[in-house]
């Protein structure tokens, strides 16, 4: 069958699930009652301000990971001429398989979706109590050959699906193969043959038929046997005559390996090419094993390399200028799996993620790829637009439905400037149809929506949700007694209820994905907001295989179709919307301290040394450094003076070990230059250009500084993360 991407977000795949836990907390407090004139005719909502959202391009020839601070899992990327294209997993969200385009690997735009609809029965439509949460479309293989774009993808319970197009913006033709290939990757070899590899631990290979729908009889065999060190999520390439497979292992933690061979059939040798890189982020909240007493027990954060939070599962791409880059994802806790870009260093025939001197570790901030003239003039841009005024003929393409919607029960035309969701029967939010969702955005964000309540009928409930497992939401229900605010936390089983006397409400959720806490708030005038309920703990889990998603919802709890909810607009505020964070304090005097042990870095006898905060040595010029601009987000640090020494430049010498970070006249430009790397929590790391490793103030040792650290630990306690503060008077 054929499927084409329509301008509005098309239907989705879906499923129903757990009932809301018992336990209701009744609260008698009454929300402020607006004046009669306000209730009769609310003032028109002013136009939304221009959106400010996450941008990886720092505007100074550098970029900061992640490329998108919202979920983009199982990525696959290709280059066609001077253009790059990207797709990834979308599970049960519809439309699926986003197709993005870039000229420089850093700035991306959403072209559309390859899978407009995916409907294999009631579970995909959240009907008959069934669902496909955590299923649907996953682990796509994106390829271009013979003038066509091809996306091969897994779908649970079905054979492998294939989408093809001559234009990446669509339309796409949909075909189901005759076989199912787990975590497949396809290689169009230069002799005209087409191979598919798949599997976990044991990798299989087969040759595909000319129409790409089946294996050639007798061609399947084991390519890489069990116990060889490979896992799943393969990406298959032929590079300079060698067959290269990137692959992810999860045992005991997530890391990336590469298998290579001279012949397509092997034998393959395996090496680790990326490991332990978490960008300074540890394991966040996880769900434990539920019981009848505690259905959603929390496992507290573990600031370690545990699980799959290091970079893993991805592949390789070459720029027109000849540079090689790697892309991979990381489980970044409740915001979901994030996409990162890494420079690749070929050493001994292996494509290591990372830079010379620091292989297998990827920088959070580095120079943008050299893509030649085609991408040199690309201006920084956000990959997605998140807000929606609902004033156009179609939805913002970023929206996806939670499972396949009933298109007859939602509209942008029945009331101009509003999204109208007609309520359908559902026992709870988890099983509600026509919930409109988009990926949450980190590191902090506040989604806000405006909801007109006049169309609600008895049993209807509508509002703003954080779709997750467990989920939480803030909304308004019409009961026999009238309207009431409800705030539900599925994890705790609590429902907070407050009577409401208003016909319009503003709902928002303040989400901090560093702390993984969210606070719902409500307003009746769009200006004064009040918190509703306790803070909600957000978790990462593999029930949905997605991070938190914002959702607009409306359903009826009385078992029948009810009225409707009118959403006036949706907006997302992001207080930390750029990778660089605070501007580099160029030309200013700063102090540097280590949050690991509160020591202060000083010029001590011509050495860089950490001393206790209360030490007399931590006062005055010895602890002050002027930040000199070296361009491209790079700096030199000039000491204002020291104990028993004059000023000078912080210089990395010889092997960059302890005592080899000196302060003096300075050496080569590389020895005195550091890449400023904002860690986005008020701290930074300084990468020496001599070895692409980081300045280190060893905590709790009374030692001298070094510049040989491979990166930050997930606990950020190894002395590589530093805090800076501008000296008040200069």
JOKA-V749803 format. One record per run of one state. SS is the DSSP state (H for helix, E for strand, - for the rest). FROM is the first residue (numbers start at 1). LEN is the number of residues. If there is no record, write none. Layout:
BEGIN
SS | FROM | LEN
SS | FROM | LEN
END
This chain:
BEGIN
- | 1 | 1
E | 2 | 2
- | 4 | 11
E | 15 | 1
- | 16 | 8
E | 24 | 3
- | 27 | 9
H | 36 | 5
- | 41 | 14
E | 55 | 1
- | 56 | 1
E | 57 | 1
- | 58 | 4
E | 62 | 3
- | 65 | 3
E | 68 | 1
- | 69 | 7
E | 76 | 5
- | 81 | 2
E | 83 | 5
- | 88 | 3
E | 91 | 1
- | 92 | 1
E | 93 | 2
- | 95 | 1
E | 96 | 7
- | 103 | 5
E | 108 | 8
- | 116 | 6
H | 122 | 4
- | 126 | 5
E | 131 | 1
- | 132 | 5
E | 137 | 9
- | 146 | 2
E | 148 | 8
- | 156 | 5
E | 161 | 5
- | 166 | 6
E | 172 | 5
- | 177 | 8
E | 185 | 4
- | 189 | 5
E | 194 | 5
- | 199 | 4
E | 203 | 6
- | 209 | 6
E | 215 | 1
- | 216 | 5
E | 221 | 4
- | 225 | 7
E | 232 | 8
- | 240 | 2
E | 242 | 8
- | 250 | 5
E | 255 | 7
- | 262 | 7
E | 269 | 6
- | 275 | 8
E | 283 | 1
- | 284 | 2
E | 286 | 2
- | 288 | 10
E | 298 | 2
- | 300 | 2
E | 302 | 1
- | 303 | 9
E | 312 | 7
- | 319 | 5
E | 324 | 8
- | 332 | 1
H | 333 | 3
- | 336 | 1
E | 337 | 11
- | 348 | 2
E | 350 | 6
- | 356 | 2
E | 358 | 2
- | 360 | 5
E | 365 | 3
- | 368 | 5
H | 373 | 4
- | 377 | 11
E | 388 | 1
- | 389 | 11
E | 400 | 3
- | 403 | 4
H | 407 | 3
E | 410 | 2
- | 412 | 7
E | 419 | 4
- | 423 | 1
E | 424 | 2
- | 426 | 3
H | 429 | 3
- | 432 | 4
E | 436 | 4
- | 440 | 4
E | 444 | 9
- | 453 | 7
E | 460 | 8
- | 468 | 4
E | 472 | 8
- | 480 | 2
E | 482 | 8
- | 490 | 4
E | 494 | 6
- | 500 | 4
E | 504 | 9
- | 513 | 4
E | 517 | 7
- | 524 | 6
E | 530 | 2
- | 532 | 4
E | 536 | 2
- | 538 | 2
E | 540 | 1
- | 541 | 8
E | 549 | 8
- | 557 | 7
E | 564 | 10
- | 574 | 4
E | 578 | 1
- | 579 | 10
E | 589 | 6
- | 595 | 4
E | 599 | 6
- | 605 | 2
E | 607 | 5
- | 612 | 4
H | 616 | 3
- | 619 | 1
H | 620 | 4
- | 624 | 1
E | 625 | 7
- | 632 | 2
E | 634 | 6
- | 640 | 2
E | 642 | 2
- | 644 | 1
E | 645 | 1
- | 646 | 2
E | 648 | 5
- | 653 | 8
E | 661 | 4
- | 665 | 5
H | 670 | 3
- | 673 | 1
E | 674 | 5
- | 679 | 5
E | 684 | 5
- | 689 | 5
E | 694 | 3
- | 697 | 7
E | 704 | 1
- | 705 | 1
E | 706 | 4
- | 710 | 12
E | 722 | 5
- | 727 | 4
END
